[in-house]
Amino acid sequence: MKQKPKKTKQSTILIHSGRDKKYRQGAVNIPPYRASTVIFESLAEFRGWDREFRDFVYGRLGSPNSLALEEAYSELTGAYRSVA
């Protein structure tokens, strides 16, 4: 007889949420990003910026920290997406 898979505890989800490697850059935890402005190498690079908010261009529009928080909150609440 097959057993039902155990439901993951909320504390386990909290510990592991928002820790994607893409935000950590080798660190165990996500380092604090305190940048308000992001520098582009050239005008051509700026013009090629993906305006779908996949890149970081200004601190108020998002940072690796805010995206990790959004992912963690979504996982904890079962939401599809979140905005921080």
N, C-alpha and C positions, 0 to 999 in steps of 0.2 A: 504494500500500500504506500503510495507516494504521500510525503508530508508536504504541507503548504510551506512555501518559503517564508522565513521570518520577516516581519516588517522591520525595516531599519529604524533604530531609535533616533529621536530628534537630536539627541546629544551627539550621536555619530555623524549625522548629516551636518550639524553645526561645525564640528571639528574639521571636516573635509571640504566643506563648501567654499567656493570662491578662491580656490588655491590652484587654479590652472597654471601650468608651466609657462604659458605665454605671458603671464603677468609677473612672474617671479624672477626671471632672468638669472636662474641658478640659486637664488636664496631659498631658504626653507619657507619663509613667510614673504608676503608681498611687501617690498620696501615702500615707504611713504613717498609719493610723488607730490611735490609742492610747486610744480611749475604752473604758471599762469599763461605762459606763451611758449609756443613751440617754434623753433627756427627751421626754415626750409633752406636747403643748400642753394637753390636758385629760383628764379621766377618761373622757369619751366616746371620745376618740381611742384611749386605752389599751384600752378595751373592744372597740373595733373592730379591734384588732391582729390581723393574720393569723398565727395560730399554726402555720402550715405552714413557718415559717422563711424567708419571702420578705422580711421586713422585719428590720432590725437593732434589737434591743431590749436586748441585753446582750453585752458584749465576748466572754465565754466561749462564747456561742452562735454566734459568727461575726461577721465584719466584711468589708468589701469586700476587704481584703487576703487573708483566709483563703479567701474564695470564688474570688478570682483564682488563688491557689495551687492550689486544688482543680481548677479548670478546666485550668490549665497541666499539672498532673501527669496528669490524665486524657488530655489530648491526647498527651503524650509517651509514655505507656504503652499507649495504646489502650483504656483502661478506660472503662466507661460513666459512672461517677461516682467521686468520691474524697471522703474526709473528712479535713480537717486539724484 
